[in-house]
Amino acid sequence: METQEPIYFDPQEREREKQASREADERALANGVSVAEIEAKNAFLTPDRTIIHWDPNREF
């Protein structure tokens, strides 16, 4: 099994990402994208964001 580097959370970087997302949403609204389309894009569990790690050898 491959080991991964630890991931560190940077709250300032996360806030910059969130602000950039808000600004992108505002630009999309100004360009005629519907609120429903923006909400769908920002949904937490969308197929393009959901990754399932399945280990068929794991016992439940």
N, C-alpha and C positions, 0 to 999 in steps of 0.2 A: 504494500500500500504506500502510495506517495504521500510525503508530508508536505504540508503547505506552510508558507510563511505566515506568521501571525498578522492579523489585520488590526490596525489601530484606528480608532474613531477620533476624528478631528471635528469638534463641534463648530468651529469657525468655518471650516471648509463646507460642512453640511449646510450651514446657514447661507453661504454664498450659492450653493447649488439650489437651495429652495428659492432664494430671491431670483436667480436666473430663470427658474421654472415659472415663477409668478409673472416675470416680465415677458416671457415667451407666451404665456397664456393671454396676457393683455394685448400683445401684438396680434395673436391669432384672432381674438375677439374683434379687434379693429379691422382685420382683413376679412371679416365675414364668417369665421368659423363659429358654429353654434356652441352654446354652453354645453349641450348634451355631448357633442363631439369632444370637447375639451375634458369633460368629466370622464368620458370613456377612456381617453388617452391617459388620464391621471389615476385611473382605478388601480388599486393595490394588486389584486390578483388577476391580472390579464394573462392570456396565454403566452405572450411574448416575454413576460416577466416571471412566470412561474417555472421553477426548476425543481423537479422531484428527483431526489437521489435515492435510488432503489437498490437495495442489496438483497438479491434473491436468497442468499445464504443466511440471512439474519432470521433468528427464531423469534416469534412473538410470544 
